[in-house]
Amino acid sequence: MPQLDTSTWFTTIMTMLPTLYLIMQLKLLNTNHYQPPLTKNSNLQSHNTHWQPKWTKTCLPLSQPQQ
């Protein structure tokens, strides 16, 4: 039964590592990364309505405690 020749393994592994690194860098270079949306300043927005925008409390009949 022949013996396994491992004399070229070191060279193979040492050339494989930079090659894999370069392939991964090229793949990451071509990907689209998420960019957060631009923040808008709410103070600069103007409202064209004749009422003031504010929160109002709405009471529904079912939301009151039962007696």
PQR file of N, CA, C, O and H, with PARSE charges and radii, in Angstrom:
ATOM      1  N   MET A   1       0.850  -1.171   0.000 -0.4000 1.5000
ATOM      2  CA  MET A   1       0.000   0.000   0.000 -0.0000 2.0000
ATOM      3  C   MET A   1       0.900   1.240   0.000  0.5500 1.7000
ATOM      4  O   MET A   1       1.793   1.362   0.838 -0.5500 1.4000
ATOM      5  N   PRO A   2       0.659   2.162  -0.948 -0.5600 1.5000
ATOM      6  CA  PRO A   2       1.572   3.313  -1.052  0.2800 2.0000
ATOM      7  C   PRO A   2       1.347   4.330   0.073  0.5500 1.7000
ATOM      8  O   PRO A   2       0.261   4.427   0.645 -0.5500 1.4000
ATOM      9  N   GLN A   3       2.372   5.054   0.357 -0.4000 1.5000
ATOM     10  CA  GLN A   3       2.315   6.078   1.393 -0.0000 2.0000
ATOM     11  C   GLN A   3       1.755   7.379   0.800  0.5500 1.7000
ATOM     12  O   GLN A   3       1.920   7.657  -0.387 -0.5500 1.4000
ATOM     13  H   GLN A   3       3.254   4.974  -0.107  0.4000 1.0000
ATOM     14  N   LEU A   4       1.094   8.165   1.650 -0.4000 1.5000
ATOM     15  CA  LEU A   4       0.531   9.438   1.220 -0.0000 2.0000
ATOM     16  C   LEU A   4       1.636  10.487   1.185  0.5500 1.7000
ATOM     17  O   LEU A   4       2.329  10.710   2.178 -0.5500 1.4000
ATOM     18  H   LEU A   4       0.959   7.939   2.615  0.4000 1.0000
ATOM     19  N   ASP A   5       1.792  11.124   0.034 -0.4000 1.5000
ATOM     20  CA  ASP A   5       2.835  12.138  -0.116 -0.0000 2.0000
ATOM     21  C   ASP A   5       2.283  13.496   0.335  0.5500 1.7000
ATOM     22  O   ASP A   5       1.380  14.044  -0.298 -0.5500 1.4000
ATOM     23  H   ASP A   5       1.229  10.943  -0.773  0.4000 1.0000
ATOM     24  N   THR A   6       2.822  14.028   1.416 -0.4000 1.5000
ATOM     25  CA  THR A   6       2.343  15.300   1.972 -0.0000 2.0000
ATOM     26  C   THR A   6       3.342  16.422   1.756  0.5500 1.7000
ATOM     27  O   THR A   6       3.236  17.464   2.402 -0.5500 1.4000
ATOM     28  H   THR A   6       3.556  13.583   1.930  0.4000 1.0000
ATOM     29  N   SER A   7       4.286  16.246   0.887 -0.4000 1.5000
ATOM     30  CA  SER A   7       5.329  17.251   0.711 -0.0000 2.0000
ATOM     31  C   SER A   7       4.802  18.525   0.045  0.5500 1.7000
ATOM     32  O   SER A   7       5.387  19.592   0.234 -0.5500 1.4000
ATOM     33  H   SER A   7       4.372  15.399   0.362  0.4000 1.0000
ATOM     34  N   THR A   8       3.718  18.447  -0.727 -0.4000 1.5000
ATOM     35  CA  THR A   8       3.205  19.636  -1.420 -0.0000 2.0000
ATOM     36  C   THR A   8       2.057  20.301  -0.667  0.5500 1.7000
ATOM     37  O   THR A   8       1.531  21.316  -1.125 -0.5500 1.4000
ATOM     38  H   THR A   8       3.242  17.581  -0.880  0.4000 1.0000
ATOM     39  N   TRP A   9       1.666  19.758   0.459 -0.4000 1.5000
ATOM     40  CA  TRP A   9       0.529  20.323   1.181 -0.0000 2.0000
ATOM     41  C   TRP A   9       0.788  21.742   1.662  0.5500 1.7000
ATOM     42  O   TRP A   9      -0.089  22.601   1.574 -0.5500 1.4000
ATOM     43  H   TRP A   9       2.093  18.934   0.831  0.4000 1.0000
ATOM     44  N   PHE A  10       1.974  21.986   2.164 -0.4000 1.5000
ATOM     45  CA  PHE A  10       2.282  23.314   2.682 -0.0000 2.0000
ATOM     46  C   PHE A  10       2.173  24.368   1.579  0.5500 1.7000
ATOM     47  O   PHE A  10       1.592  25.432   1.791 -0.5500 1.4000
ATOM     48  H   PHE A  10       2.687  21.288   2.235  0.4000 1.0000
ATOM     49  N   THR A  11       2.721  24.079   0.427 -0.4000 1.5000
ATOM     50  CA  THR A  11       2.651  25.009  -0.695 -0.0000 2.0000
ATOM     51  C   THR A  11       1.209  25.210  -1.156  0.5500 1.7000
ATOM     52  O   THR A  11       0.804  26.329  -1.474 -0.5500 1.4000
ATOM     53  H   THR A  11       3.193  23.214   0.255  0.4000 1.0000
ATOM     54  N   THR A  12       0.457  24.151  -1.190 -0.4000 1.5000
ATOM     55  CA  THR A  12      -0.941  24.239  -1.629 -0.0000 2.0000
ATOM     56  C   THR A  12      -1.759  25.095  -0.668  0.5500 1.7000
ATOM     57  O   THR A  12      -2.533  25.947  -1.102 -0.5500 1.4000
ATOM     58  H   THR A  12       0.786  23.243  -0.932  0.4000 1.0000
ATOM     59  N   ILE A  13      -1.596  24.876   0.611 -0.4000 1.5000
ATOM     60  CA  ILE A  13      -2.363  25.631   1.610 -0.0000 2.0000
ATOM     61  C   ILE A  13      -1.932  27.089   1.619  0.5500 1.7000
ATOM     62  O   ILE A  13      -2.776  27.979   1.723 -0.5500 1.4000
ATOM     63  H   ILE A  13      -0.967  24.183   0.964  0.4000 1.0000
ATOM     64  N   MET A  14      -0.650  27.346   1.512 -0.4000 1.5000
ATOM     65  CA  MET A  14      -0.160  28.726   1.559 -0.0000 2.0000
ATOM     66  C   MET A  14      -0.537  29.521   0.315  0.5500 1.7000
ATOM     67  O   MET A  14      -0.605  30.749   0.380 -0.5500 1.4000
ATOM     68  H   MET A  14       0.036  26.623   1.427  0.4000 1.0000
ATOM     69  N   THR A  15      -0.781  28.878  -0.791 -0.4000 1.5000
ATOM     70  CA  THR A  15      -1.272  29.599  -1.971 -0.0000 2.0000
ATOM     71  C   THR A  15      -2.795  29.707  -1.971  0.5500 1.7000
ATOM     72  O   THR A  15      -3.359  30.609  -2.590 -0.5500 1.4000
ATOM     73  H   THR A  15      -0.727  27.880  -0.845  0.4000 1.0000
ATOM     74  N   MET A  16      -3.449  28.795  -1.284 -0.4000 1.5000
ATOM     75  CA  MET A  16      -4.896  28.826  -1.213 -0.0000 2.0000
ATOM     76  C   MET A  16      -5.387  29.979  -0.328  0.5500 1.7000
ATOM     77  O   MET A  16      -6.407  30.587  -0.652 -0.5500 1.4000
ATOM     78  H   MET A  16      -2.991  28.062  -0.781  0.4000 1.0000
ATOM     79  N   LEU A  17      -4.714  30.298   0.755 -0.4000 1.5000
ATOM     80  CA  LEU A  17      -5.157  31.333   1.685 -0.0000 2.0000
ATOM     81  C   LEU A  17      -5.230  32.718   1.039  0.5500 1.7000
ATOM     82  O   LEU A  17      -6.269  33.366   1.163 -0.5500 1.4000
ATOM     83  H   LEU A  17      -3.886  29.804   1.018  0.4000 1.0000
ATOM     84  N   PRO A  18      -4.206  33.207   0.367 -0.5600 1.5000
ATOM     85  CA  PRO A  18      -4.352  34.516  -0.280  0.2800 2.0000
ATOM     86  C   PRO A  18      -5.392  34.510  -1.405  0.5500 1.7000
ATOM     87  O   PRO A  18      -6.066  35.510  -1.652 -0.5500 1.4000
ATOM     88  N   THR A  19      -5.505  33.377  -2.072 -0.4000 1.5000
ATOM     89  CA  THR A  19      -6.498  33.292  -3.144 -0.0000 2.0000
ATOM     90  C   THR A  19      -7.906  33.409  -2.586  0.5500 1.7000
ATOM     91  O   THR A  19      -8.736  34.124  -3.149 -0.5500 1.4000
ATOM     92  H   THR A  19      -4.957  32.565  -1.871  0.4000 1.0000
ATOM     93  N   LEU A  20      -8.184  32.726  -1.499 -0.4000 1.5000
ATOM     94  CA  LEU A  20      -9.506  32.821  -0.869 -0.0000 2.0000
ATOM     95  C   LEU A  20      -9.755  34.223  -0.326  0.5500 1.7000
ATOM     96  O   LEU A  20     -10.873  34.732  -0.398 -0.5500 1.4000
ATOM     97  H   LEU A  20      -7.510  32.145  -1.042  0.4000 1.0000
ATOM     98  N   TYR A  21      -8.725  34.837   0.211 -0.4000 1.5000
ATOM     99  CA  TYR A  21      -8.867  36.198   0.707 -0.0000 2.0000
ATOM    100  C   TYR A  21      -9.226  37.158  -0.429  0.5500 1.7000
ATOM    101  O   TYR A  21     -10.115  37.995  -0.275 -0.5500 1.4000
ATOM    102  H   TYR A  21      -7.816  34.423   0.270  0.4000 1.0000
ATOM    103  N   LEU A  22      -8.552  37.041  -1.543 -0.4000 1.5000
ATOM    104  CA  LEU A  22      -8.846  37.913  -2.681 -0.0000 2.0000
ATOM    105  C   LEU A  22     -10.243  37.666  -3.249  0.5500 1.7000
ATOM    106  O   LEU A  22     -10.929  38.610  -3.641 -0.5500 1.4000
ATOM    107  H   LEU A  22      -7.829  36.361  -1.668  0.4000 1.0000
ATOM    108  N   ILE A  23     -10.655  36.434  -3.295 -0.4000 1.5000
ATOM    109  CA  ILE A  23     -12.004  36.127  -3.790 -0.0000 2.0000
ATOM    110  C   ILE A  23     -13.060  36.733  -2.877  0.5500 1.7000
ATOM    111  O   ILE A  23     -14.049  37.293  -3.351 -0.5500 1.4000
ATOM    112  H   ILE A  23     -10.097  35.667  -2.977  0.4000 1.0000
ATOM    113  N   MET A  24     -12.856  36.622  -1.578 -0.4000 1.5000
ATOM    114  CA  MET A  24     -13.829  37.198  -0.646 -0.0000 2.0000
ATOM    115  C   MET A  24     -13.854  38.719  -0.742  0.5500 1.7000
ATOM    116  O   MET A  24     -14.923  39.322  -0.655 -0.5500 1.4000
ATOM    117  H   MET A  24     -12.053  36.167  -1.193  0.4000 1.0000
ATOM    118  N   GLN A  25     -12.713  39.337  -0.917 -0.4000 1.5000
ATOM    119  CA  GLN A  25     -12.670  40.783  -1.051 -0.0000 2.0000
ATOM    120  C   GLN A  25     -13.398  41.240  -2.313  0.5500 1.7000
ATOM    121  O   GLN A  25     -14.102  42.249  -2.294 -0.5500 1.4000
ATOM    122  H   GLN A  25     -11.844  38.846  -0.988  0.4000 1.0000
ATOM    123  N   LEU A  26     -13.234  40.517  -3.384 -0.4000 1.5000
ATOM    124  CA  LEU A  26     -13.926  40.866  -4.624 -0.0000 2.0000
ATOM    125  C   LEU A  26     -15.430  40.682  -4.495  0.5500 1.7000
ATOM    126  O   LEU A  26     -16.202  41.472  -5.039 -0.5500 1.4000
ATOM    127  H   LEU A  26     -12.662  39.697  -3.400  0.4000 1.0000
ATOM    128  N   LYS A  27     -15.847  39.659  -3.788 -0.4000 1.5000
ATOM    129  CA  LYS A  27     -17.283  39.439  -3.594 -0.0000 2.0000
ATOM    130  C   LYS A  27     -17.884  40.526  -2.706  0.5500 1.7000
ATOM    131  O   LYS A  27     -18.988  41.000  -2.975 -0.5500 1.4000
ATOM    132  H   LYS A  27     -15.220  39.017  -3.346  0.4000 1.0000
ATOM    133  N   LEU A  28     -17.181  40.920  -1.668 -0.4000 1.5000
ATOM    134  CA  LEU A  28     -17.684  41.969  -0.782 -0.0000 2.0000
ATOM    135  C   LEU A  28     -17.687  43.327  -1.468  0.5500 1.7000
ATOM    136  O   LEU A  28     -18.503  44.189  -1.142 -0.5500 1.4000
ATOM    137  H   LEU A  28     -16.284  40.535  -1.449  0.4000 1.0000
ATOM    138  N   LEU A  29     -16.796  43.513  -2.396 -0.4000 1.5000
ATOM    139  CA  LEU A  29     -16.739  44.773  -3.119 -0.0000 2.0000
ATOM    140  C   LEU A  29     -17.970  44.966  -4.000  0.5500 1.7000
ATOM    141  O   LEU A  29     -18.385  46.099  -4.246 -0.5500 1.4000
ATOM    142  H   LEU A  29     -16.134  42.812  -2.661  0.4000 1.0000
ATOM    143  N   ASN A  30     -18.544  43.886  -4.466 -0.4000 1.5000
ATOM    144  CA  ASN A  30     -19.684  43.965  -5.374 -0.0000 2.0000
ATOM    145  C   ASN A  30     -21.037  43.906  -4.674  0.5500 1.7000
ATOM    146  O   ASN A  30     -22.071  43.933  -5.340 -0.5500 1.4000
ATOM    147  H   ASN A  30     -18.207  42.966  -4.265  0.4000 1.0000
ATOM    148  N   THR A  31     -21.051  43.828  -3.363 -0.4000 1.5000
ATOM    149  CA  THR A  31     -22.330  43.752  -2.659 -0.0000 2.0000
ATOM    150  C   THR A  31     -22.837  45.138  -2.332  0.5500 1.7000
ATOM    151  O   THR A  31     -22.056  46.072  -2.147 -0.5500 1.4000
ATOM    152  H   THR A  31     -20.210  43.806  -2.821  0.4000 1.0000
ATOM    153  N   ASN A  32     -24.153  45.268  -2.260 -0.4000 1.5000
ATOM    154  CA  ASN A  32     -24.786  46.526  -1.876 -0.0000 2.0000
ATOM    155  C   ASN A  32     -25.081  46.478  -0.391  0.5500 1.7000
ATOM    156  O   ASN A  32     -25.785  45.586   0.083 -0.5500 1.4000
ATOM    157  H   ASN A  32     -24.787  44.509  -2.410  0.4000 1.0000
ATOM    158  N   HIS A  33     -24.549  47.425   0.330 -0.4000 1.5000
ATOM    159  CA  HIS A  33     -24.764  47.477   1.769 -0.0000 2.0000
ATOM    160  C   HIS A  33     -25.926  48.415   2.082  0.5500 1.7000
ATOM    161  O   HIS A  33     -26.206  49.361   1.345 -0.5500 1.4000
ATOM    162  H   HIS A  33     -23.978  48.149  -0.055  0.4000 1.0000
ATOM    163  N   TYR A  34     -26.579  48.128   3.179 -0.4000 1.5000
ATOM    164  CA  TYR A  34     -27.711  48.944   3.601 -0.0000 2.0000
ATOM    165  C   TYR A  34     -27.230  50.321   4.034  0.5500 1.7000
ATOM    166  O   TYR A  34     -26.257  50.443   4.778 -0.5500 1.4000
ATOM    167  H   TYR A  34     -26.351  47.360   3.778  0.4000 1.0000
ATOM    168  N   GLN A  35     -27.919  51.355   3.562 -0.4000 1.5000
ATOM    169  CA  GLN A  35     -27.623  52.715   3.990 -0.0000 2.0000
ATOM    170  C   GLN A  35     -28.855  53.269   4.693  0.5500 1.7000
ATOM    171  O   GLN A  35     -29.951  53.218   4.134 -0.5500 1.4000
ATOM    172  H   GLN A  35     -28.709  51.255   2.957  0.4000 1.0000
ATOM    173  N   PRO A  36     -28.702  53.796   5.903 -0.5600 1.5000
ATOM    174  CA  PRO A  36     -29.864  54.314   6.615  0.2800 2.0000
ATOM    175  C   PRO A  36     -30.450  55.521   5.893  0.5500 1.7000
ATOM    176  O   PRO A  36     -29.718  56.263   5.238 -0.5500 1.4000
ATOM    177  N   PRO A  37     -31.738  55.722   6.002 -0.5600 1.5000
ATOM    178  CA  PRO A  37     -32.353  56.875   5.330  0.2800 2.0000
ATOM    179  C   PRO A  37     -31.876  58.187   5.957  0.5500 1.7000
ATOM    180  O   PRO A  37     -31.471  58.237   7.118 -0.5500 1.4000
ATOM    181  N   LEU A  38     -31.938  59.220   5.166 -0.4000 1.5000
ATOM    182  CA  LEU A  38     -31.530  60.528   5.663 -0.0000 2.0000
ATOM    183  C   LEU A  38     -32.554  61.040   6.664  0.5500 1.7000
ATOM    184  O   LEU A  38     -33.758  60.855   6.485 -0.5500 1.4000
ATOM    185  H   LEU A  38     -32.267  59.180   4.222  0.4000 1.0000
ATOM    186  N   THR A  39     -32.076  61.675   7.701 -0.4000 1.5000
ATOM    187  CA  THR A  39     -32.991  62.206   8.708 -0.0000 2.0000
ATOM    188  C   THR A  39     -33.547  63.538   8.226  0.5500 1.7000
ATOM    189  O   THR A  39     -32.833  64.360   7.652 -0.5500 1.4000
ATOM    190  H   THR A  39     -31.098  61.826   7.846  0.4000 1.0000
ATOM    191  N   LYS A  40     -34.813  63.728   8.470 -0.4000 1.5000
ATOM    192  CA  LYS A  40     -35.462  64.971   8.094 -0.0000 2.0000
ATOM    193  C   LYS A  40     -35.728  65.791   9.353  0.5500 1.7000
ATOM    194  O   LYS A  40     -36.116  65.251  10.390 -0.5500 1.4000
ATOM    195  H   LYS A  40     -35.393  63.061   8.937  0.4000 1.0000
ATOM    196  N   ASN A  41     -35.523  67.049   9.253 -0.4000 1.5000
ATOM    197  CA  ASN A  41     -35.775  67.934  10.378 -0.0000 2.0000
ATOM    198  C   ASN A  41     -37.270  68.270  10.389  0.5500 1.7000
ATOM    199  O   ASN A  41     -37.771  68.912   9.466 -0.5500 1.4000
ATOM    200  H   ASN A  41     -35.208  67.487   8.411  0.4000 1.0000
ATOM    201  N   SER A  42     -37.972  67.837  11.429 -0.4000 1.5000
ATOM    202  CA  SER A  42     -39.419  68.041  11.484 -0.0000 2.0000
ATOM    203  C   SER A  42     -39.794  69.502  11.726  0.5500 1.7000
ATOM    204  O   SER A  42     -40.923  69.907  11.448 -0.5500 1.4000
ATOM    205  H   SER A  42     -37.565  67.315  12.179  0.4000 1.0000
ATOM    206  N   ASN A  43     -38.853  70.294  12.242 -0.4000 1.5000
ATOM    207  CA  ASN A  43     -39.164  71.708  12.489 -0.0000 2.0000
ATOM    208  C   ASN A  43     -39.272  72.505  11.193  0.5500 1.7000
ATOM    209  O   ASN A  43     -39.915  73.554  11.164 -0.5500 1.4000
ATOM    210  H   ASN A  43     -37.936  69.965  12.468  0.4000 1.0000
ATOM    211  N   LEU A  44     -38.663  72.029  10.146 -0.4000 1.5000
ATOM    212  CA  LEU A  44     -38.681  72.760   8.894 -0.0000 2.0000
ATOM    213  C   LEU A  44     -39.930  72.465   8.064  0.5500 1.7000
ATOM    214  O   LEU A  44     -40.215  73.168   7.095 -0.5500 1.4000
ATOM    215  H   LEU A  44     -38.140  71.177  10.170  0.4000 1.0000
ATOM    216  N   GLN A  45     -40.669  71.431   8.443 -0.4000 1.5000
ATOM    217  CA  GLN A  45     -41.854  71.094   7.675 -0.0000 2.0000
ATOM    218  C   GLN A  45     -42.988  72.050   8.017  0.5500 1.7000
ATOM    219  O   GLN A  45     -43.221  72.361   9.185 -0.5500 1.4000
ATOM    220  H   GLN A  45     -40.437  70.860   9.231  0.4000 1.0000
ATOM    221  N   SER A  46     -43.677  72.504   7.008 -0.4000 1.5000
ATOM    222  CA  SER A  46     -44.805  73.399   7.246 -0.0000 2.0000
ATOM    223  C   SER A  46     -46.103  72.657   6.958  0.5500 1.7000
ATOM    224  O   SER A  46     -46.169  71.823   6.055 -0.5500 1.4000
ATOM    225  H   SER A  46     -43.488  72.251   6.059  0.4000 1.0000
ATOM    226  N   HIS A  47     -47.122  72.970   7.730 -0.4000 1.5000
ATOM    227  CA  HIS A  47     -48.422  72.350   7.570 -0.0000 2.0000
ATOM    228  C   HIS A  47     -49.357  73.354   6.904  0.5500 1.7000
ATOM    229  O   HIS A  47     -49.430  74.517   7.302 -0.5500 1.4000
ATOM    230  H   HIS A  47     -47.068  73.647   8.464  0.4000 1.0000
ATOM    231  N   ASN A  48     -50.057  72.892   5.903 -0.4000 1.5000
ATOM    232  CA  ASN A  48     -50.964  73.766   5.172 -0.0000 2.0000
ATOM    233  C   ASN A  48     -52.410  73.659   5.659  0.5500 1.7000
ATOM    234  O   ASN A  48     -53.327  74.114   4.975 -0.5500 1.4000
ATOM    235  H   ASN A  48     -49.998  71.948   5.579  0.4000 1.0000
ATOM    236  N   THR A  49     -52.614  73.080   6.796 -0.4000 1.5000
ATOM    237  CA  THR A  49     -53.971  72.921   7.310 -0.0000 2.0000
ATOM    238  C   THR A  49     -54.325  74.099   8.211  0.5500 1.7000
ATOM    239  O   THR A  49     -53.439  74.783   8.724 -0.5500 1.4000
ATOM    240  H   THR A  49     -51.869  72.709   7.352  0.4000 1.0000
ATOM    241  N   HIS A  50     -55.608  74.333   8.398 -0.4000 1.5000
ATOM    242  CA  HIS A  50     -56.030  75.452   9.224 -0.0000 2.0000
ATOM    243  C   HIS A  50     -56.127  75.087  10.707  0.5500 1.7000
ATOM    244  O   HIS A  50     -56.411  75.955  11.532 -0.5500 1.4000
ATOM    245  H   HIS A  50     -56.328  73.778   7.981  0.4000 1.0000
ATOM    246  N   TRP A  51     -55.899  73.837  11.056 -0.4000 1.5000
ATOM    247  CA  TRP A  51     -55.894  73.450  12.465 -0.0000 2.0000
ATOM    248  C   TRP A  51     -54.464  73.112  12.878  0.5500 1.7000
ATOM    249  O   TRP A  51     -53.591  72.875  12.044 -0.5500 1.4000
ATOM    250  H   TRP A  51     -55.668  73.132  10.386  0.4000 1.0000
ATOM    251  N   GLN A  52     -54.259  73.097  14.175 -0.4000 1.5000
ATOM    252  CA  GLN A  52     -52.952  72.768  14.708 -0.0000 2.0000
ATOM    253  C   GLN A  52     -52.828  71.250  14.830  0.5500 1.7000
ATOM    254  O   GLN A  52     -53.736  70.600  15.347 -0.5500 1.4000
ATOM    255  H   GLN A  52     -54.968  73.289  14.853  0.4000 1.0000
ATOM    256  N   PRO A  53     -51.734  70.687  14.367 -0.5600 1.5000
ATOM    257  CA  PRO A  53     -51.581  69.242  14.513  0.2800 2.0000
ATOM    258  C   PRO A  53     -51.244  68.890  15.965  0.5500 1.7000
ATOM    259  O   PRO A  53     -50.192  69.282  16.469 -0.5500 1.4000
ATOM    260  N   LYS A  54     -52.118  68.163  16.627 -0.4000 1.5000
ATOM    261  CA  LYS A  54     -51.862  67.733  17.994 -0.0000 2.0000
ATOM    262  C   LYS A  54     -52.637  66.455  18.273  0.5500 1.7000
ATOM    263  O   LYS A  54     -53.551  66.082  17.538 -0.5500 1.4000
ATOM    264  H   LYS A  54     -52.973  67.845  16.218  0.4000 1.0000
ATOM    265  N   TRP A  55     -52.255  65.814  19.323 -0.4000 1.5000
ATOM    266  CA  TRP A  55     -52.899  64.561  19.700 -0.0000 2.0000
ATOM    267  C   TRP A  55     -54.226  64.855  20.402  0.5500 1.7000
ATOM    268  O   TRP A  55     -54.348  65.798  21.183 -0.5500 1.4000
ATOM    269  H   TRP A  55     -51.512  66.117  19.921  0.4000 1.0000
ATOM    270  N   THR A  56     -55.189  64.033  20.100 -0.4000 1.5000
ATOM    271  CA  THR A  56     -56.476  64.142  20.795 -0.0000 2.0000
ATOM    272  C   THR A  56     -56.810  62.800  21.420  0.5500 1.7000
ATOM    273  O   THR A  56     -56.403  61.747  20.929 -0.5500 1.4000
ATOM    274  H   THR A  56     -55.090  63.267  19.465  0.4000 1.0000
ATOM    275  N   LYS A  57     -57.551  62.856  22.502 -0.4000 1.5000
ATOM    276  CA  LYS A  57     -57.951  61.634  23.189 -0.0000 2.0000
ATOM    277  C   LYS A  57     -59.334  61.243  22.700  0.5500 1.7000
ATOM    278  O   LYS A  57     -60.263  62.051  22.696 -0.5500 1.4000
ATOM    279  H   LYS A  57     -57.882  63.711  22.902  0.4000 1.0000
ATOM    280  N   THR A  58     -59.450  60.003  22.295 -0.4000 1.5000
ATOM    281  CA  THR A  58     -60.734  59.506  21.834 -0.0000 2.0000
ATOM    282  C   THR A  58     -61.217  58.465  22.815  0.5500 1.7000
ATOM    283  O   THR A  58     -60.504  57.509  23.120 -0.5500 1.4000
ATOM    284  H   THR A  58     -58.695  59.347  22.299  0.4000 1.0000
ATOM    285  N   CYS A  59     -62.412  58.645  23.305 -0.4000 1.5000
ATOM    286  CA  CYS A  59     -62.989  57.708  24.257 -0.0000 2.0000
ATOM    287  C   CYS A  59     -64.077  56.902  23.537  0.5500 1.7000
ATOM    288  O   CYS A  59     -65.040  57.456  23.006 -0.5500 1.4000
ATOM    289  H   CYS A  59     -62.991  59.422  23.057  0.4000 1.0000
ATOM    290  N   LEU A  60     -63.897  55.626  23.539 -0.4000 1.5000
ATOM    291  CA  LEU A  60     -64.907  54.749  22.970 -0.0000 2.0000
ATOM    292  C   LEU A  60     -65.785  54.226  24.089  0.5500 1.7000
ATOM    293  O   LEU A  60     -65.321  54.105  25.223 -0.5500 1.4000
ATOM    294  H   LEU A  60     -63.115  55.176  23.970  0.4000 1.0000
ATOM    295  N   PRO A  61     -67.037  53.913  23.805 -0.5600 1.5000
ATOM    296  CA  PRO A  61     -67.906  53.393  24.877  0.2800 2.0000
ATOM    297  C   PRO A  61     -67.395  52.109  25.503  0.5500 1.7000
ATOM    298  O   PRO A  61     -67.594  51.888  26.697 -0.5500 1.4000
ATOM    299  N   LEU A  62     -66.748  51.264  24.734 -0.4000 1.5000
ATOM    300  CA  LEU A  62     -66.276  49.998  25.270 -0.0000 2.0000
ATOM    301  C   LEU A  62     -64.987  50.150  26.078  0.5500 1.7000
ATOM    302  O   LEU A  62     -64.607  49.234  26.808 -0.5500 1.4000
ATOM    303  H   LEU A  62     -66.586  51.443  23.763  0.4000 1.0000
ATOM    304  N   SER A  63     -64.316  51.284  25.958 -0.4000 1.5000
ATOM    305  CA  SER A  63     -63.070  51.445  26.678 -0.0000 2.0000
ATOM    306  C   SER A  63     -63.256  51.917  28.104  0.5500 1.7000
ATOM    307  O   SER A  63     -62.285  51.965  28.859 -0.5500 1.4000
ATOM    308  H   SER A  63     -64.625  52.028  25.366  0.4000 1.0000
ATOM    309  N   GLN A  64     -64.477  52.269  28.502 -0.4000 1.5000
ATOM    310  CA  GLN A  64     -64.725  52.715  29.871 -0.0000 2.0000
ATOM    311  C   GLN A  64     -65.023  51.513  30.745  0.5500 1.7000
ATOM    312  O   GLN A  64     -65.566  50.510  30.279 -0.5500 1.4000
ATOM    313  H   GLN A  64     -65.266  52.230  27.888  0.4000 1.0000
ATOM    314  N   PRO A  65     -64.663  51.621  32.023 -0.5600 1.5000
ATOM    315  CA  PRO A  65     -64.891  50.465  32.918  0.2800 2.0000
ATOM    316  C   PRO A  65     -66.388  50.183  33.099  0.5500 1.7000
ATOM    317  O   PRO A  65     -67.214  51.096  33.116 -0.5500 1.4000
ATOM    318  N   GLN A  66     -66.697  48.931  33.229 -0.4000 1.5000
ATOM    319  CA  GLN A  66     -68.091  48.541  33.426 -0.0000 2.0000
ATOM    320  C   GLN A  66     -68.511  48.775  34.859  0.5500 1.7000
ATOM    321  O   GLN A  66     -67.711  48.639  35.785 -0.5500 1.4000
ATOM    322  H   GLN A  66     -66.026  48.190  33.215  0.4000 1.0000
ATOM    323  N   GLN A  67     -69.783  49.134  35.036 -0.4000 1.5000
ATOM    324  CA  GLN A  67     -70.276  49.422  36.399 -0.0000 2.0000
ATOM    325  C   GLN A  67     -71.218  48.348  36.869  0.5500 1.7000
ATOM    326  O   GLN A  67     -71.730  48.421  37.986 -0.5500 1.4000
ATOM    327  H   GLN A  67     -70.433  49.245  34.284  0.4000 1.0000
TER
END
